[in-house]
Amino acid sequence: MGGFELDGKKSFPTAEEAAVAAVASGAVIAVLCSTDETYPELAPVFARRVKAAQPSLVVILAGHPGEREAEYRAAGFDDFIHLRSNVRLTLSRLQRLTGVQK
């Protein structure tokens, strides 16, 4: 979709293991999908680990960040995808971030 190939849904027991897998995958975008209840604990760990290992990897949170947006961005999240996202603008931004679109 939008010029991107999906690798598929994978589950990991910890945020650290998910981050290692995201970096090892060779993907240009990694999307963290979990629950709103677990994000405060998992999301910052995931993003920091990914960005420390591969700063160019675009890191997305699947969910609305709400009042934690600044915290999640500081941890390394580049964007958020949620029900209120403008799909066209989001895909365009991701295409620019990954060099698909100039």
Buried (B, 14 or more C-beta within 10 A) or exposed (E): EEEBEEBEEEEBEEBBEBBBBBBEEEBBBBBBEBEEEEBEEBBBBBBBBBBEEBEEBBBBBEBBBEEBEEEBBEBBBBBBBEEEBEEEEBBBBBBEBBEBEE
